[in-house]
Amino acid sequence: MKRSISVLAMLVALGMISVSYAADPMGKSGSAQTIKGEVLKVDGENYTIKDASGKEVRIHVDKTTKAQGTLKVGDKVEAETTAEGHAISIKAAK
């Protein structure tokens, strides 16, 4: 009986995690950050950007990223990213 209750509780907890993930699959709620800087390196889907403070930040850009134009090394960019470093959007900075 205790085992059945434990299993049921675990399934409910997993279900709640799945629902919260489905509601926000890219982690946009509260964890998004904006990075502005210069593209130092493009390695496949990974961009290295040097921000205003001189810090190098690596972000992941893929087909789910809203990209405006083709970006290359030396371009000034503005990217909105998740806490995990995935670019939600990236565009040339003004």
N, CA and C of each residue as an Amber inpcrd file, in Angstrom:
protein
   282
   0.8210000  -1.1830000   0.0000000   0.0000000   0.0000000   0.0000000
   0.8760000   1.2620000   0.0000000   1.9080000   1.2950000   0.8680000
   2.7990000   2.4470000   0.9210000   3.5200000   2.6280000  -0.4130000
   3.8920000   1.5260000  -1.0180000   4.6000000   1.5830000  -2.3000000
   3.6980000   2.1670000  -3.3760000   2.4320000   1.7790000  -3.3890000
   1.4820000   2.3020000  -4.3690000   1.3100000   3.8090000  -4.2090000
   1.2270000   4.2740000  -2.9820000   1.0720000   5.7010000  -2.7180000
   2.3310000   6.4510000  -3.1530000   3.4940000   5.8900000  -2.8840000
   4.7570000   6.5150000  -3.2820000   4.8570000   6.6280000  -4.7940000
   4.5070000   5.5550000  -5.4810000   4.5530000   5.5500000  -6.9430000
   3.5660000   6.5760000  -7.4970000   2.3780000   6.6280000  -6.9630000
   1.3640000   7.5750000  -7.4070000   1.8290000   9.0160000  -7.1680000
   2.4150000   9.2900000  -6.0290000   2.9130000  10.6290000  -5.7180000
   4.0210000  11.0350000  -6.6850000   4.8990000  10.0970000  -7.0090000
   5.9790000  10.3870000  -7.9370000   5.4300000  10.6690000  -9.3360000
   4.4470000   9.9170000  -9.7760000   3.8440000  10.1410000 -11.0810000
   3.1630000  11.5010000 -11.1560000   2.4840000  11.8880000 -10.0950000
   1.8420000  13.2040000 -10.0420000   2.9030000  14.3000000 -10.1290000
   3.9830000  14.1470000  -9.3830000   5.0620000  15.1460000  -9.3990000
   5.6730000  15.2590000 -10.7920000   5.9290000  14.1460000 -11.4500000
   6.4800000  14.1600000 -12.7990000   5.5030000  14.8110000 -13.7720000
   4.2390000  14.5480000 -13.5960000   3.2210000  15.1640000 -14.4480000
   3.2120000  16.6700000 -14.2980000   3.3990000  17.1710000 -13.0890000
   3.4160000  18.6120000 -12.8470000   4.6420000  19.2480000 -13.4950000
   5.7640000  18.5690000 -13.4420000   6.9780000  19.0760000 -14.0810000
   6.7660000  19.1470000 -15.5870000   6.1590000  18.1230000 -16.1640000
   5.9110000  18.1030000 -17.6010000   4.9930000  19.2400000 -18.0240000
   3.9770000  19.5150000 -17.2410000   3.0440000  20.5920000 -17.5580000
   3.7600000  21.9340000 -17.5000000   4.5880000  22.1750000 -16.4980000
   5.2840000  23.4580000 -16.3940000   6.2940000  23.6060000 -17.5260000
   6.9310000  22.5440000 -17.9430000   7.8780000  22.6110000 -19.0490000
   7.1510000  22.8960000 -20.3510000   6.0300000  22.2540000 -20.5730000
   5.2730000  22.4680000 -21.8080000   4.7780000  23.9030000 -21.8990000
   4.4700000  24.5190000 -20.7890000   3.9920000  25.8950000 -20.7920000
   5.1150000  26.8750000 -21.1210000   6.3560000  26.5030000 -20.8670000
   7.4850000  27.3900000 -21.0850000   8.7030000  26.5870000 -21.5410000
   8.6830000  25.9940000 -22.7480000   9.7320000  25.0780000 -23.1750000
  11.1140000  25.7100000 -23.3410000  11.2030000  27.0040000 -23.5840000
  12.5000000  27.6230000 -23.7850000  12.9930000  28.3640000 -22.5420000
  12.2920000  28.2280000 -21.4420000  12.7410000  28.8590000 -20.2150000
  12.6440000  30.3810000 -20.2470000  11.6490000  30.9270000 -20.9160000
  11.5390000  32.3630000 -21.0950000  11.0320000  33.0970000 -19.8570000
  10.3710000  32.4220000 -18.9570000   9.7510000  33.1300000 -17.8340000
  10.7820000  33.5300000 -16.7940000  11.1700000  34.7960000 -16.8150000
  12.0490000  35.3280000 -15.7920000  13.5160000  34.9960000 -15.9520000
  13.8820000  34.0570000 -16.7750000  15.2850000  33.6800000 -16.8660000
  15.9490000  34.2200000 -18.1310000  15.2020000  34.9290000 -18.9710000
  15.7850000  35.4690000 -20.1920000  16.6940000  36.6440000 -19.8600000
  17.7620000  36.7680000 -20.6290000  18.6570000  37.9020000 -20.4630000
  19.0380000  38.4370000 -21.8320000  19.3660000  39.7040000 -21.8950000
  19.7730000  40.3220000 -23.1510000  21.2810000  40.5010000 -23.1400000
  21.9090000  40.0680000 -24.2090000  23.3580000  40.1980000 -24.3600000
  23.6060000  41.0950000 -25.5680000  24.3960000  42.1500000 -25.3590000
  24.7830000  43.0470000 -26.4450000  26.2880000  43.0180000 -26.5540000
  26.7800000  42.8820000 -27.7770000  28.2210000  42.8620000 -27.9480000
  28.6270000  42.5690000 -29.3640000  29.8790000  42.1940000 -29.5160000
  30.4730000  41.9260000 -30.8260000  30.6990000  40.4270000 -31.0070000
  30.3460000  39.9260000 -32.1850000  30.5710000  38.5080000 -32.4920000
  32.0670000  38.2900000 -32.6880000  32.6420000  37.4290000 -31.8410000
  34.0640000  37.1000000 -31.9400000  34.3050000  35.8530000 -32.7690000
  33.3540000  34.9050000 -32.6640000  33.5590000  33.6040000 -33.3180000
  32.2180000  32.9690000 -33.6190000  32.1200000  32.3140000 -34.7740000
  30.9460000  31.5200000 -35.1210000  31.4550000  30.1150000 -35.4070000
  30.9890000  29.1520000 -34.5950000  31.4100000  27.7620000 -34.7390000
  30.1540000  26.9100000 -34.8540000  29.6670000  26.7210000 -36.0750000
  28.4230000  25.9760000 -36.2840000  27.2570000  26.7460000 -35.7000000
  26.5850000  26.1540000 -34.7150000  25.4420000  26.7840000 -34.0670000
  25.8350000  27.5820000 -32.8210000  27.1260000  27.6930000 -32.5520000
  27.5880000  28.3980000 -31.3570000  28.2750000  29.7050000 -31.7280000
  27.8140000  30.7860000 -31.0800000  28.3840000  32.1120000 -31.2860000
  29.0870000  32.5270000 -30.0000000  30.2740000  33.1020000 -30.1350000
  30.9610000  33.6930000 -28.9950000  30.8530000  35.1990000 -29.1510000
  30.3000000  35.8530000 -28.1320000  30.0620000  37.2870000 -28.1650000
  30.8290000  37.9360000 -27.0160000  31.4960000  39.0420000 -27.3160000
  32.1900000  39.8260000 -26.2890000  31.2640000  40.9660000 -25.9040000
  30.8170000  40.9730000 -24.6430000  29.8690000  42.0030000 -24.2070000
  30.6030000  43.2940000 -23.8280000  29.8430000  44.3030000 -23.4340000
  30.3940000  45.6310000 -23.1360000  31.4310000  45.6140000 -22.0130000
  31.3050000  44.6610000 -21.0910000  32.2560000  44.5830000 -19.9760000
  33.5150000  43.7900000 -20.3440000  33.5610000  43.2670000 -21.5800000
  34.7130000  42.4940000 -22.0260000  34.5740000  41.0010000 -21.8030000
  33.4670000  40.5800000 -21.2040000  33.2300000  39.1630000 -20.9350000
  32.8320000  38.4440000 -22.2270000  33.4060000  37.2670000 -22.4470000
  33.0350000  36.4520000 -23.6000000  31.9000000  35.5130000 -23.2070000
  30.8210000  35.5760000 -23.9820000  29.6320000  34.7790000 -23.7050000
  29.3820000  33.8810000 -24.9110000  29.1450000  32.6040000 -24.6480000
  28.8620000  31.6510000 -25.7180000  27.3670000  31.3740000 -25.7290000
  26.7460000  31.5200000 -26.9040000  25.3180000  31.2450000 -27.0260000
  25.0730000  30.2490000 -28.1500000  23.9760000  29.5390000 -28.0300000
  23.5930000  28.5290000 -29.0180000  22.4730000  29.0940000 -29.8820000
  22.6770000  29.0750000 -31.1950000  21.6960000  29.5740000 -32.1580000
  21.3040000  28.4140000 -33.0540000  19.9930000  28.1430000 -33.1520000
  19.5380000  27.0690000 -34.0330000  18.2880000  27.4970000 -34.7780000
  17.6000000  26.5400000 -35.4080000  16.4380000  26.8800000 -36.2360000
  15.2700000  27.4390000 -35.4190000  15.2810000  27.2540000 -34.1040000
  14.2100000  27.8080000 -33.2780000  14.4870000  29.2590000 -32.8830000
  15.6980000  29.7340000 -33.1240000  16.0790000  31.1060000 -32.8010000
  15.5080000  32.0570000 -33.8500000  14.8850000  33.1330000 -33.3950000
  14.4060000  34.1720000 -34.3050000  15.6040000  35.0360000 -34.6770000
  16.1220000  34.8310000 -35.8780000  17.3070000  35.5580000 -36.3250000
  16.9320000  36.5490000 -37.4140000  17.4750000  37.7450000 -37.3080000
  17.2530000  38.7640000 -38.3210000  18.5450000  38.9640000 -39.0910000
  18.5620000  38.4870000 -40.3270000  19.7350000  38.6370000 -41.1770000
  20.8110000  37.6200000 -40.8850000  21.8600000  37.6770000 -41.6960000
  23.0130000  36.8060000 -41.5230000  24.0700000  37.5690000 -40.7490000
  24.5300000  36.9950000 -39.6750000  25.5140000  37.6460000 -38.8190000
  26.8720000  36.9840000 -38.9870000  27.9190000  37.7930000 -38.8710000
  29.2750000  37.2710000 -39.0420000  30.2000000  37.8710000 -37.9920000
  31.4070000  37.3620000 -37.9250000  32.4110000  37.8500000 -36.9880000
  32.6050000  39.3520000 -37.2080000  32.6260000  40.0910000 -36.1020000
  32.8130000  41.5360000 -36.1500000  31.5130000  42.3240000 -36.0500000
  30.3790000  41.6600000 -36.2940000  29.0800000  42.3400000 -36.2110000
  28.7250000  42.6450000 -34.7620000  28.0940000  43.7740000 -34.5540000
  27.5260000  44.1220000 -33.2450000  26.1360000  43.5140000 -33.2020000
  25.8310000  42.7800000 -32.1310000  24.5610000  42.0710000 -32.0320000
  23.8770000  42.3140000 -30.7000000  22.5890000  41.9820000 -30.6930000
  21.7910000  41.9700000 -29.4750000  21.0490000  40.6420000 -29.4830000
  21.2140000  39.8710000 -28.4230000  20.5880000  38.5520000 -28.3470000
  19.8210000  38.3980000 -27.0470000  18.6450000  37.8050000 -27.1460000
  17.8910000  37.4410000 -25.9500000  18.1170000  35.9510000 -25.7570000
  18.5910000  35.5670000 -24.5840000  18.9510000  34.1740000 -24.3320000
  18.2810000  33.6320000 -23.0790000  18.2080000  32.3100000 -23.0210000
  17.7460000  31.6440000 -21.8030000  18.9280000  31.5530000 -20.8420000
  18.6440000  31.1590000 -19.6230000  19.7020000  30.9910000 -18.6210000
  20.6960000  29.9120000 -19.0470000  20.2490000  28.9750000 -19.8880000
  21.1080000  27.8880000 -20.3560000  21.9650000  28.2950000 -21.5370000
  21.7770000  29.5260000 -22.0750000  22.6180000  29.9910000 -23.1790000
  22.0290000  29.7800000 -24.5630000  20.7700000  29.3970000 -24.6530000
  20.1260000  29.2450000 -25.9620000  19.5800000  30.5910000 -26.3890000
  19.8580000  31.0110000 -27.6190000  19.3680000  32.2920000 -28.1300000
  17.9020000  32.1560000 -28.5440000  17.0500000  32.9470000 -27.9090000
  15.6480000  33.0130000 -28.2760000  15.5370000  33.8760000 -29.5350000
  16.3230000  34.9720000 -29.5520000  16.3770000  35.8380000 -30.7280000
  17.7620000  36.4670000 -30.8070000  18.1530000  36.8310000 -32.0360000
  19.4340000  37.5120000 -32.2400000  19.2750000  38.4220000 -33.4490000
  19.8350000  39.6230000 -33.3260000  19.7390000  40.5880000 -34.4190000
  20.9310000  41.5410000 -34.3540000  21.1400000  42.2460000 -35.4600000
  22.1910000  43.2640000 -35.4950000  21.8010000  44.3710000 -34.5230000
  22.7720000  44.8500000 -33.7420000  22.5100000  45.9290000 -32.7800000
  22.4820000  47.2580000 -33.5060000  21.6820000  48.1600000 -32.9630000
  21.5750000  49.5050000 -33.5540000  22.5260000  50.4510000 -32.8850000
